[in-house]
Amino acid sequence: MLSVLERLFGHARGRRVVATEFLRLGLKVDSKGKIYAGRIELPPAKIARALGVDRRVVIETAKAIGNNESLLQIFYRLEPRAFMGNAARELGFDTIELRGDPKKKGIVAAVTKIISDDGIVIRQIISDDPEIYPDPVLTIIINGKLKPATIARLKALEFAESITVK
């Protein structure tokens, strides 16, 4: 997806930054160039301030997306999601962050099998898209706390470059 944004907005760094952030945050853009987080319309000036660009860059980027049928089909379907990873401790949950080769097959299956075999319930799994995030992380929030033996088995996985438990 980033290659598409690069091709369309490569000539304008600000627009590329804005479009990429819309994608990362799951911000919807409609055919009129209006920007939404779920059903809530967001003001371009606030987005611009947060991204360090002029509000006109945000407006023109959203309009360009709204006028491009293939981009509109993607951006109109985006949705933001609640990511509990940073609040998990306050909720009484452990968070597992795994970094590894995102092109390897079976990473999620291997990790969830270990967790499931120990009778641990998974609350949420978020896997960063390696095209959007330069350092993709597989984040798993579980009910309760991990056992030391479970952590050891996770760390023994061949594809796990690093595993952090928070």
Stockholm file with secondary structure:
# STOCKHOLM 1.0

chainA/1-166         MLSVLERLFGHARGRRVVATEFLRLGLKVDSKGKIYAGRIELPPAKIARALGVDRRVVIETAKAIGNNESLLQIFYRLEPRAFMGNAARELGFDTIELRGDPKKKGIVAAVTKIISDDGIVIRQIISDDPEIYPDPVLTIIINGKLKPATIARLKALEFAESITVK
#=GR chainA/1-166 SS CHHHHHHHHTTCHHHHHHHHHHHHHTCEECTTCCEEETTEECCHHHHHHHHTSCHHHHHHHHHHHHHCHHHHHHHTTCCCCCCCTTTHHHHTCEEEEEEECTTSTTHHHHHHHHHHHTTCCEEEEEECCTTTCSSCCEEEEESSCCCHHHHHHHHTCTTEEEEEEC
#=GC SS_cons         CHHHHHHHHTTCHHHHHHHHHHHHHTCEECTTCCEEETTEECCHHHHHHHHTSCHHHHHHHHHHHHHCHHHHHHHTTCCCCCCCTTTHHHHTCEEEEEEECTTSTTHHHHHHHHHHHTTCCEEEEEECCTTTCSSCCEEEEESSCCCHHHHHHHHTCTTEEEEEEC
//
